[in-house]
Amino acid sequence: MTVTLTDIQAAAKRIDGYVRRTPILRTEGLRQPFTDAELVLKLEQLQVTGSFKARGASSKLTSLDDAAVKRGLITASGGNHGLGVAYAGWRADVPTVIYLPANTPPVKAEKLREWGATVEMHGEVWDDANAEALQVAERDGLTYVHPFADPAVIAGQGTIALELAADLEKLDTLLVAIGGGGLMAGVATGIKALRPDVKVIGVEPVGAPTLYQSLLAGRPVMLEAIETRANTLAPRQSEKLNVDLISAAVEQIVLVDDDAMRDAARWLWSECAVAAELSGAASVAALMTGAYEAQKGETVCALVCGAGTDGISG
């Protein structure tokens, strides 16, 4: 399995009318605590359901035949993918079941129920919840939607790259947070096909370096433990499809800790009125900490991937 620019372009056509074309925000004139680079934010926290995940879930939905859709959808999630799948089920008027681990913020479970999903709690981390969701899907004949290792899902996330290429005449570097790797796999594949000279940098939590360790090993690595509050960036293991795509298109993965993500979320709120969760602020945290050192005159786009109140209440 692989994902190409053609797949991403096809996904964009399928999900037209399902998702929003999110804006970019240029940050000239703001107090920037990092570099003299030109920072541009891609505001994917304004996407329907509050994150980019609606793109991938809608892409998967629109790739299924009627029988698969009518069986109902099931997945496991740290919250955001579940919301995307719940939204897809709502659009198709079919039931959805979302398995969440214990580290999911309660507000995500409440939002899922508002979209009409059945919420089940299982295990401590995503991998535990996912194992249970797979068993239930097979037992009950439901259609399982993987959050990051499905080509249709990856292609849907990659539609962000099409918008960036169209909206930014100058783009030197793209910073993207990584959880399981579906977002990065899609966006990196798309932007490299359209703008081969763009440097793509991944950002992971220090306490969940899933892809960082996997790229070092050249294969998916299972982490022994997860030690981050950014639960949407915290699977213990990715999949070969994601590792292969990211390895081919990403120059570097850098690590940031939870405090840095919280500081970045606060900066996004105080300076930009952007309400981001920890994962949504990870890309900006990489700049603020110097984990990625941008140069003067460099145009850097940081993808704000998820909405939240970590910068407001933290």
N, C-alpha and C positions, 0 to 999 in steps of 0.2 A: 504494500500500500504506500502511496505517496500523495502529495497535494501539489498542484501546479497553479500558475497564474490563471490558466483557463478554468480550473475548478473554482477559483475565487471569483472570477468574473461571472461564472454561471450562478454561483451562490448569490451574488449581488442582485442579479435579475430575479431570482426566486424570492428573495426576502424584501424586495421593494414593496413598500406599503405596510410591512410588518415592523420595521425598525426606523429609528430616526437617523438622519445625517447629522452627526454631532458637530458642534462648532470648534474652532480653535481660538485660543486667547493669547495674544501677544502681551508680554509683560514689561514693555518699555515703561520707564518712569516709576516702577515699583522698587521698594527697598529689597534688593536681592543679596542674601547673605552668602553668596558663593563666588561667582566669577563675573567677568565682563562679557561672557557669551550672551548671545541673544536667545532667550528662553521662550519657547512657544509651548502652550499646553493644549493637548487634545482632550477635550472635556467629555470623556466617555461615561463619566458618572451621571451625565444628563440623559443617557440612553434609557429607554423604557425599562422598567424594573430597577434602575439604578446602577447598571453595569453593562459592560460589553457582552455579557453572557446571552443576552436576548438574541444577538446576531447568530451565534452558533446553534442555539436551540431552534430558532426559526429556520435556519438552513437545514437542519436535520429533519424537522417536521415536514418541510416542503419537498424533501427528497424521498419521503416514505410513500408507499402505496396506501390506498384507502383502508385495506384490511389491517395493516400494521398500525395506522393511526387510530382506528376504531377500537383496537384492543386496549387502548389506554397507554399512558407513558409512565415510566418509573426511572428514578435515578438516585444517586447519592451525591451529596453536596456539602460544601462548607457554608452554603447559603445562597451565593449569587447564581451559580449554575442552576440550583433548584428553582430560583425565582424565574430564570429564563425558561426552564422547562414548564413550570406552572403557567407562565404566560402563553407559551406555545399551546398547551392543553386548553387553556381558556379560549384562545383564538379558534381552536378546532372543535371546541365544545365536547371534549373527552376528558375522562378522569385522569388525574395525575397523583402519583405517590412519590414522596420525597423522603429519603432517609438522611438524617442528619446525625453527626457525631456530637458528643457532649460538649465539645469546645465551640459550638455554634452560638453566637449571640442570640438571646431570646427574641430580639426584635426581628431577626430574620425568619424565625418560625412563625411569628405573628403575621408577617407580610405574606408568607407562603399560604397561610390559611385564608388571607384576604383574597388571594388569587384563586381560591377554590381547591387548593391541593390538600391531600391527606398527608400529614406530617408524622413520621415515625422516628424516634430517637434510638440510636444503636451505636455502641462502642465509644471509644475515647477520641479517635481521630477519623479522618475521612476514609482511610483504607478499611477500617472496621465496618463502617456504615456501608461502604461499597460492596464488600463481600456479602453482606446480608441482602442488599438490594438485588444483586445478581441472582441469588438463590430464590428470592421471592418472584423475580421476573420469570424465571424458568418454571417455577411452580404454578404461577397464576396466568401464564401466557401473556404477560405485559411486554410492551416494547421498551427495551432498555436504551437510555441515551447516555453515552459516556461523556463526562465533562471535558475531557481533553484529548483522548486518543481515538477519536472518530474523524475520518477524513471530511465528512460533511460539516461537522462542528468546527474543525480547524479552518475549513474554507470560509465558513461564515465569519469567524473572528478575523480572517484575513481581509475582509472587505474594508476594514479600517484603513489598510494600506492604500486602497484605491482612492479613498477620500483625502488622505494625506498627500498623495502624489498630485492630486488635482488642486488642492488648496494651498500648497506651499511651493512657491517657485524655487526657494532656496532651502535645502535641508541637508545638513552635514551629518547629524547624529540623531539616532532615535533611541530613547530609553524606555524599556518596557518591563514591568514586573512579571515574574514567573512564579506560577504555582505548579500545576501539573505540566504546563508547557503548551497548552492548546492555543492560547492567545499569542505567545511568542512565535510558535511554529507557523501560524497563519500570517501574522503581520510581517515577520522577517522574510518569509517566502515571497509574499506579495511585493514588499518594498524593494527587495533585491532584484526581482524581475523587472520592476519599473525604473528603479534608480540604483543601479549596481554599485555606485560609489558611496551610497549612504552607509555609515557605520552603525551597526545595530548592537546595543549593549543591553544585556539582561540584568535584572536586579532581583535578588532573593534575600530572604531573612537569614541572618546568621544562624538562627535556630532551626532553619529548614532548608539547607542548601541542596535540595534534591537534584536539580539539573547541574549545578556546579560540580557535585561529586560524580554524577553520571558522565559528564563530559570528560572529566579526568580519567575515568575508568573505561570510557568508550562503550558503555552499555548502561542500561538502567540499574541503579543502585538502590537498595532498600536501606533507608536510614534507620538507625536503632531507636531513635526517639525524636519527637518534635518539641521544640522549646521556643515557641513564639506565640504571641497573641494575635498575630495576623493569620487567622485560621484559613482564610481563603487562599493563602500562599503556602499551604502546609500539608501536602500529601507526603507520605513516607517514600513513595516510589512513583516514578513516571513510567512511560512505555517506550518501546523501541522506536515507534513511529515518530514520537516527539523528539527523542534524543537525536535521531538521524536528521530530521529537518532542521533542528536548532544547530546541530553541529555543522551543517552545511552553510548556514546563513548568518550566524551570530559570531561577532568578533570576540566578545568577552562577556563573562558573567561576574558581577561584583556583588558583595554582600553588605547589608546594612542591618543594624539592630533595631529592636522595637522602639527604643528611645528616639533614635534618628527618624524613624517613620512618624512617630508622634509629633516631633518637632516640625517635620515637614508638613504634616496635616494642619498644625497650628498656623504655620506660615501661609499655607494655601487659604485658610479661612480669614486670617487677619489682613492679608494683602490683596487677595483675589476674590474674597467672598465665595470660595469654592469649598463645599463641604465634602470631605473625603474620609474614607475609612483608612486604616493603616496600610492596607495593600494598595489603595488608590494613591497614597502619598509616597510609595516606595521609590518611584522613579525620581521624584524631586529630592528625596533623601539622599540618593546617590550623588547628586550635585552638591547638596549642602554639606555633606561630610567629606567631600573630596574622594569618595570611592571611585567616582569618575571625574577626572580633572579636565574640564572643558577649557579650550583656549580662547583668547580674546578674538572676537569676530566670528566665532563658530556659532552656527545656528543649530540649536539643540531642541528637539521636541520631546517633551516628557508626557507620556500617556497616563492620564489620571483615570484609572480603570474602574473605580468603584466608589459609590457615595457612602457617606457615613458621618458620624458626629465625633470622631476621635480628635479632630482639631478644635472642636467647639467645647465639648464637655471635659476633654482631657487636660 
